[in-house]
Amino acid sequence: MYSLSDFDFELPPELIAQTALPDRTASRLLHVSDTGIVDRQFADIVEQLNAGDLLVFNDTRVLKARFFGAKETGGKVEMLVERVIKNNADEHIVHVQLRASKSPLAGSKIRLADAFDVTVGERAGEFFTLHFPGDVFELIEKYGRLPLPPYINHEADDFDEHRYQTVYSRVPGAVAAPTAGLHFDEALLEKCKAKGIQLAFVTLHVGAGTFQPVRTEDLSKHDMHSEWYTVPEETVAAVRATKAAGKNVICVGTTSMRAIESASQTGELVEGSGDTRLFITPGYVFKTVDRLITNFHLPKSTLMMLVSAFAGYDAIREAYAHAIAQKYRFFSYGDAMLLTNRSGAHQ
């Protein structure tokens, strides 16, 4: 039985990537397989995949979810949109994380970006409910700021607004990028297709909870954050055809994996949408995913537990020690790994 401290490691701060490489495919790729660890370049990923394999991408788009504002009393407010709840002709409702010297009262107004007013609604657990005066996505896009992860020490600039989105992002709703997908550009996607590698998409809106450390040593007591996902019928059909042909289903990123595995809890992948609180730790047997492309994750994070469950605890410890020794770049703007499922009977 693993506990929180089993997923800790020492990371030299200089290995936390602060800026993205201009060329998306220029990152390094640490290939972890049954035969050992191999240092590669991400641009060579196509050579590691086979015709008939299926790449599953998360097509969520990052919102400009960060706002600064002021209460009617003049008190300063900083907020991060966590989720758009309703956005129709009658209601424009969002849940936000909100930081202020004193919590705003229900019914009060907050002026955001010195441009428009929102009305404070009831609390929703740790989040505040805000009522926007019009189309949420339009107001966020026009007045919000791109929220970079907390370990990146600069404000988002024009380069980040382009580089912190995947080239296939389509469905707005995330507050953090599905970062494994940042390594793909249009040319690399075309190379995959030219080899006969299939592409499919799911949507999972990454929440700010993805950056929250686990705070309880007993993992069974961790309250997993909730994220909304959808797996469309065409992706289910592509997965089934891939499996039937004896080829690999390869998730690009842990968010794609969470969506696929959340929709596989009956033992077989089914289409659908909903909230997932799936918390994957060693001992979990993956039901659909064969291989995973992912970045390097934070110590004591749920994602460290996920990759340890997938590739094997010892293999991940060895891989991270190698990556640190070889000065790989870590976290959202960093390098990538290619992992194979060794959960359950494979571990």
C-alpha positions as a Python dict, from the first residue, in 0.01 Angstrom:
ca = {
    (1, 'M'): (0, 0, 0),
    (2, 'Y'): (148, 332, -109),
    (3, 'S'): (126, 658, 84),
    (4, 'L'): (180, 1021, -15),
    (5, 'S'): (551, 1034, 69),
    (6, 'D'): (614, 752, -179),
    (7, 'F'): (546, 1000, -461),
    (8, 'D'): (779, 1275, -346),
    (9, 'F'): (1108, 1358, -513),
    (10, 'E'): (1367, 1636, -507),
    (11, 'L'): (1360, 1852, -820),
    (12, 'P'): (1624, 2120, -880),
    (13, 'P'): (1425, 2442, -942),
    (14, 'E'): (1625, 2519, -1256),
    (15, 'L'): (1469, 2213, -1425),
    (16, 'I'): (1119, 2367, -1411),
    (17, 'A'): (1065, 2494, -1765),
    (18, 'Q'): (968, 2862, -1748),
    (19, 'T'): (915, 2918, -2121),
    (20, 'A'): (812, 2696, -2409),
    (21, 'L'): (1050, 2609, -2688),
    (22, 'P'): (960, 2802, -3006),
    (23, 'D'): (943, 2476, -3202),
    (24, 'R'): (672, 2254, -3052),
    (25, 'T'): (841, 1930, -3159),
    (26, 'A'): (1189, 2025, -3032),
    (27, 'S'): (1137, 1879, -2683),
    (28, 'R'): (1309, 1564, -2567),
    (29, 'L'): (1124, 1235, -2525),
    (30, 'L'): (1209, 984, -2253),
    (31, 'H'): (1097, 643, -2378),
    (32, 'V'): (1027, 401, -2093),
    (33, 'S'): (974, 41, -2208),
    (34, 'D'): (1025, -316, -2092),
    (35, 'T'): (1375, -306, -2236),
    (36, 'G'): (1477, 5, -2041),
    (37, 'I'): (1499, 380, -2078),
    (38, 'V'): (1596, 551, -2403),
    (39, 'D'): (1659, 923, -2462),
    (40, 'R'): (1492, 1041, -2782),
    (41, 'Q'): (1364, 1359, -2947),
    (42, 'F'): (992, 1422, -2955),
    (43, 'A'): (1002, 1474, -3331),
    (44, 'D'): (1088, 1102, -3355),
    (45, 'I'): (761, 994, -3188),
    (46, 'V'): (618, 876, -3522),
    (47, 'E'): (891, 609, -3542),
    (48, 'Q'): (777, 469, -3206),
    (49, 'L'): (417, 424, -3323),
    (50, 'N'): (273, 173, -3568),
    (51, 'A'): (32, 200, -3859),
    (52, 'G'): (-315, 130, -3729),
    (53, 'D'): (-240, 270, -3381),
    (54, 'L'): (-482, 531, -3247),
    (55, 'L'): (-374, 861, -3088),
    (56, 'V'): (-640, 1009, -2858),
    (57, 'F'): (-614, 1387, -2804),
    (58, 'N'): (-796, 1623, -2566),
    (59, 'D'): (-939, 1908, -2775),
    (60, 'T'): (-1022, 2139, -2484),
    (61, 'R'): (-923, 2504, -2520),
    (62, 'V'): (-777, 2709, -2235),
    (63, 'L'): (-988, 3004, -2126),
    (64, 'K'): (-841, 3345, -2046),
    (65, 'A'): (-974, 3263, -1704),
    (66, 'R'): (-778, 3500, -1480),
    (67, 'F'): (-933, 3831, -1375),
    (68, 'F'): (-852, 4118, -1146),
    (69, 'G'): (-1130, 4336, -1013),
    (70, 'A'): (-1277, 4536, -728),
    (71, 'K'): (-1572, 4501, -496),
    (72, 'E'): (-1823, 4782, -449),
    (73, 'T'): (-1635, 4867, -129),
    (74, 'G'): (-1317, 4915, -332),
    (75, 'G'): (-1147, 4601, -205),
    (76, 'K'): (-928, 4425, -459),
    (77, 'V'): (-1025, 4085, -597),
    (78, 'E'): (-834, 3823, -793),
    (79, 'M'): (-1024, 3534, -944),
    (80, 'L'): (-986, 3231, -1164),
    (81, 'V'): (-1280, 3091, -1357),
    (82, 'E'): (-1303, 2721, -1270),
    (83, 'R'): (-1604, 2620, -1474),
    (84, 'V'): (-1877, 2769, -1692),
    (85, 'I'): (-2203, 2634, -1545),
    (86, 'K'): (-2462, 2793, -1775),
    (87, 'N'): (-2425, 3016, -2078),
    (88, 'N'): (-2755, 3067, -2257),
    (89, 'A'): (-2992, 3353, -2341),
    (90, 'D'): (-3123, 3369, -1984),
    (91, 'E'): (-2833, 3272, -1759),
    (92, 'H'): (-2455, 3322, -1766),
    (93, 'I'): (-2321, 3149, -1457),
    (94, 'V'): (-1965, 3051, -1364),
    (95, 'H'): (-1789, 2902, -1065),
    (96, 'V'): (-1465, 3075, -968),
    (97, 'Q'): (-1184, 3059, -720),
    (98, 'L'): (-1176, 3400, -559),
    (99, 'R'): (-913, 3572, -350),
    (100, 'A'): (-1003, 3884, -151),
    (101, 'S'): (-921, 4029, 189),
    (102, 'K'): (-1286, 3974, 281),
    (103, 'S'): (-1525, 3737, 100),
    (104, 'P'): (-1789, 3920, -106),
    (105, 'L'): (-2152, 3882, 0),
    (106, 'A'): (-2421, 3720, -211),
    (107, 'G'): (-2600, 3986, -412),
    (108, 'S'): (-2305, 4222, -423),
    (109, 'K'): (-2132, 4336, -741),
    (110, 'I'): (-1772, 4296, -852),
    (111, 'R'): (-1622, 4502, -1132),
    (112, 'L'): (-1389, 4289, -1344),
    (113, 'A'): (-1104, 4421, -1562),
    (114, 'D'): (-1254, 4767, -1510),
    (115, 'A'): (-1493, 4669, -1790),
    (116, 'F'): (-1807, 4492, -1664),
    (117, 'D'): (-1991, 4397, -1345),
    (118, 'V'): (-2076, 4049, -1221),
    (119, 'T'): (-2319, 3961, -942),
    (120, 'V'): (-2213, 3731, -660),
    (121, 'G'): (-2440, 3430, -604),
    (122, 'E'): (-2436, 3152, -347),
    (123, 'R'): (-2124, 2963, -250),
    (124, 'A'): (-2070, 2627, -421),
    (125, 'G'): (-1833, 2449, -187),
    (126, 'E'): (-1490, 2606, -226),
    (127, 'F'): (-1608, 2811, -525),
    (128, 'F'): (-1803, 3134, -561),
    (129, 'T'): (-2092, 3154, -806),
    (130, 'L'): (-2087, 3460, -1032),
    (131, 'H'): (-2357, 3580, -1272),
    (132, 'F'): (-2209, 3741, -1583),
    (133, 'P'): (-2398, 4015, -1774),
    (134, 'G'): (-2364, 3843, -2113),
    (135, 'D'): (-2197, 3565, -2307),
    (136, 'V'): (-1936, 3420, -2071),
    (137, 'F'): (-1694, 3301, -2339),
    (138, 'E'): (-1698, 3633, -2522),
    (139, 'L'): (-1633, 3831, -2204),
    (140, 'I'): (-1356, 3595, -2092),
    (141, 'E'): (-1186, 3605, -2432),
    (142, 'K'): (-1204, 3985, -2451),
    (143, 'Y'): (-1114, 4084, -2095),
    (144, 'G'): (-951, 3786, -1923),
    (145, 'R'): (-587, 3689, -1895),
    (146, 'L'): (-439, 3350, -1977),
    (147, 'P'): (-367, 3167, -1648),
    (148, 'L'): (-23, 3011, -1657),
    (149, 'P'): (53, 2742, -1396),
    (150, 'P'): (160, 2864, -1050),
    (151, 'Y'): (519, 2740, -1094),
    (152, 'I'): (575, 2959, -1401),
    (153, 'N'): (706, 3291, -1275),
    (154, 'H'): (602, 3533, -1549),
    (155, 'E'): (274, 3679, -1667),
    (156, 'A'): (134, 3535, -1989),
    (157, 'D'): (243, 3729, -2297),
    (158, 'D'): (152, 3706, -2666),
    (159, 'F'): (384, 3408, -2712),
    (160, 'D'): (216, 3219, -2427),
    (161, 'E'): (-131, 3291, -2565),
    (162, 'H'): (-31, 3100, -2876),
    (163, 'R'): (203, 2842, -2725),
    (164, 'Y'): (-8, 2740, -2423),
    (165, 'Q'): (-283, 2612, -2654),
    (166, 'T'): (-265, 2291, -2853),
    (167, 'V'): (-287, 2336, -3230),
    (168, 'Y'): (-610, 2132, -3226),
    (169, 'S'): (-780, 2308, -2932),
    (170, 'R'): (-1148, 2354, -3014),
    (171, 'V'): (-1384, 2345, -2714),
    (172, 'P'): (-1334, 2633, -2464),
    (173, 'G'): (-1355, 2541, -2099),
    (174, 'A'): (-1016, 2454, -1946),
    (175, 'V'): (-810, 2664, -1705),
    (176, 'A'): (-492, 2469, -1781),
    (177, 'A'): (-361, 2318, -2102),
    (178, 'P'): (-348, 1943, -2172),
    (179, 'T'): (26, 1985, -2193),
    (180, 'A'): (136, 1661, -2362),
    (181, 'G'): (-46, 1790, -2669),
    (182, 'L'): (169, 2102, -2681),
    (183, 'H'): (446, 1894, -2844),
    (184, 'F'): (243, 1835, -3161),
    (185, 'D'): (235, 2076, -3453),
    (186, 'E'): (36, 2043, -3775),
    (187, 'A'): (330, 1891, -3964),
    (188, 'L'): (379, 1619, -3701),
    (189, 'L'): (8, 1535, -3705),
    (190, 'E'): (29, 1500, -4083),
    (191, 'K'): (329, 1268, -4049),
    (192, 'C'): (128, 1051, -3812),
    (193, 'K'): (-161, 1032, -4056),
    (194, 'A'): (73, 960, -4347),
    (195, 'K'): (205, 655, -4159),
    (196, 'G'): (-148, 526, -4106),
    (197, 'I'): (-179, 631, -3743),
    (198, 'Q'): (-539, 723, -3663),
    (199, 'L'): (-640, 1036, -3467),
    (200, 'A'): (-939, 1067, -3232),
    (201, 'F'): (-1056, 1326, -2980),
    (202, 'V'): (-1215, 1354, -2640),
    (203, 'T'): (-1282, 1666, -2437),
    (204, 'L'): (-1185, 1709, -2072),
    (205, 'H'): (-1188, 2059, -1929),
    (206, 'V'): (-881, 2072, -1706),
    (207, 'G'): (-956, 2241, -1375),
    (208, 'A'): (-727, 2429, -1139),
    (209, 'G'): (-745, 2129, -909),
    (210, 'T'): (-489, 1960, -1132),
    (211, 'F'): (-222, 2176, -963),
    (212, 'Q'): (-339, 2103, -607),
    (213, 'P'): (-102, 1883, -408),
    (214, 'V'): (-240, 1585, -219),
    (215, 'R'): (-234, 1680, 148),
    (216, 'T'): (-317, 1356, 326),
    (217, 'E'): (-57, 1082, 375),
    (218, 'D'): (-338, 825, 353),
    (219, 'L'): (-433, 838, -15),
    (220, 'S'): (-775, 686, 51),
    (221, 'K'): (-869, 1009, 231),
    (222, 'H'): (-786, 1238, -62),
    (223, 'D'): (-1081, 1433, -201),
    (224, 'M'): (-1024, 1415, -578),
    (225, 'H'): (-1118, 1724, -778),
    (226, 'S'): (-1396, 1700, -1035),
    (227, 'E'): (-1355, 1764, -1410),
    (228, 'W'): (-1608, 1754, -1693),
    (229, 'Y'): (-1543, 1527, -1990),
    (230, 'T'): (-1709, 1388, -2300),
    (231, 'V'): (-1621, 1087, -2514),
    (232, 'P'): (-1801, 1098, -2851),
    (233, 'E'): (-1936, 796, -3037),
    (234, 'E'): (-1684, 831, -3320),
    (235, 'T'): (-1397, 800, -3070),
    (236, 'V'): (-1556, 491, -2914),
    (237, 'A'): (-1586, 339, -3262),
    (238, 'A'): (-1221, 422, -3341),
    (239, 'V'): (-1103, 264, -3013),
    (240, 'R'): (-1302, -54, -3076),
    (241, 'A'): (-1169, -83, -3431),
    (242, 'T'): (-813, -33, -3306),
    (243, 'K'): (-852, -298, -3038),
    (244, 'A'): (-1010, -540, -3284),
    (245, 'A'): (-711, -498, -3514),
    (246, 'G'): (-469, -572, -3230),
    (247, 'K'): (-321, -222, -3238),
    (248, 'N'): (-250, 26, -2956),
    (249, 'V'): (-470, 299, -2809),
    (250, 'I'): (-230, 579, -2714),
    (251, 'C'): (-354, 868, -2501),
    (252, 'V'): (-185, 1204, -2551),
    (253, 'G'): (-182, 1331, -2196),
    (254, 'T'): (-324, 1224, -1863),
    (255, 'T'): (-640, 1425, -1931),
    (256, 'S'): (-722, 1217, -2239),
    (257, 'M'): (-651, 910, -2029),
    (258, 'R'): (-882, 1026, -1748),
    (259, 'A'): (-1162, 1079, -1998),
    (260, 'I'): (-1112, 740, -2166),
    (261, 'E'): (-1075, 548, -1842),
    (262, 'S'): (-1368, 732, -1680),
    (263, 'A'): (-1584, 619, -1973),
    (264, 'S'): (-1449, 262, -1940),
    (265, 'Q'): (-1557, 188, -1584),
    (266, 'T'): (-1803, -83, -1694),
    (267, 'G'): (-1507, -266, -1845),
    (268, 'E'): (-1573, -141, -2198),
    (269, 'L'): (-1547, 212, -2339),
    (270, 'V'): (-1886, 379, -2390),
    (271, 'E'): (-1980, 720, -2523),
    (272, 'G'): (-2106, 988, -2287),
    (273, 'S'): (-2041, 1303, -2088),
    (274, 'G'): (-2023, 1383, -1720),
    (275, 'D'): (-1810, 1476, -1424),
    (276, 'T'): (-1526, 1251, -1324),
    (277, 'R'): (-1350, 1220, -990),
    (278, 'L'): (-1153, 916, -1100),
    (279, 'F'): (-845, 890, -877),
    (280, 'I'): (-591, 650, -1024),
    (281, 'T'): (-326, 506, -793),
    (282, 'P'): (-102, 198, -817),
    (283, 'G'): (-317, -112, -821),
    (284, 'Y'): (-564, 35, -1068),
    (285, 'V'): (-599, -183, -1379),
    (286, 'F'): (-634, 22, -1697),
    (287, 'K'): (-925, -92, -1907),
    (288, 'T'): (-864, 71, -2246),
    (289, 'V'): (-535, 261, -2274),
    (290, 'D'): (-221, 80, -2396),
    (291, 'R'): (36, 360, -2414),
    (292, 'L'): (65, 715, -2283),
    (293, 'I'): (246, 1029, -2395),
    (294, 'T'): (282, 1263, -2099),
    (295, 'N'): (496, 1537, -1949),
    (296, 'F'): (679, 1517, -1616),
    (297, 'H'): (457, 1583, -1315),
    (298, 'L'): (480, 1754, -977),
    (299, 'P'): (595, 1570, -664),
    (300, 'K'): (310, 1433, -449),
    (301, 'S'): (58, 1501, -726),
    (302, 'T'): (-230, 1279, -836),
    (303, 'L'): (-64, 1264, -1178),
    (304, 'M'): (254, 1114, -1032),
    (305, 'M'): (29, 846, -885),
    (306, 'L'): (-145, 796, -1219),
    (307, 'V'): (174, 741, -1421),
    (308, 'S'): (309, 514, -1146),
    (309, 'A'): (-8, 306, -1172),
    (310, 'F'): (27, 291, -1550),
    (311, 'A'): (396, 222, -1609),
    (312, 'G'): (489, 71, -1273),
    (313, 'Y'): (605, 248, -957),
    (314, 'D'): (969, 138, -980),
    (315, 'A'): (990, 220, -1351),
    (316, 'I'): (865, 574, -1289),
    (317, 'R'): (1107, 629, -1000),
    (318, 'E'): (1393, 516, -1221),
    (319, 'A'): (1273, 729, -1514),
    (320, 'Y'): (1242, 1045, -1305),
    (321, 'A'): (1587, 995, -1151),
    (322, 'H'): (1727, 955, -1503),
    (323, 'A'): (1542, 1263, -1628),
    (324, 'I'): (1676, 1475, -1341),
    (325, 'A'): (2032, 1348, -1394),
    (326, 'Q'): (2007, 1421, -1768),
    (327, 'K'): (1855, 1765, -1701),
    (328, 'Y'): (1522, 1713, -1875),
    (329, 'R'): (1281, 2008, -1859),
    (330, 'F'): (988, 1953, -1623),
    (331, 'F'): (616, 2034, -1603),
    (332, 'S'): (386, 2213, -1847),
    (333, 'Y'): (645, 2364, -2082),
    (334, 'G'): (888, 2078, -2036),
    (335, 'D'): (981, 1752, -2207),
    (336, 'A'): (774, 1438, -2253),
    (337, 'M'): (768, 1066, -2176),
    (338, 'L'): (635, 767, -2370),
    (339, 'L'): (501, 498, -2137),
    (340, 'T'): (350, 151, -2181),
    (341, 'N'): (72, 2, -1971),
    (342, 'R'): (213, -233, -1710),
    (343, 'S'): (-81, -216, -1469),
    (344, 'G'): (-254, -520, -1326),
    (345, 'A'): (-116, -844, -1468),
    (346, 'H'): (145, -643, -1663),
    (347, 'Q'): (309, -491, -1356),
}
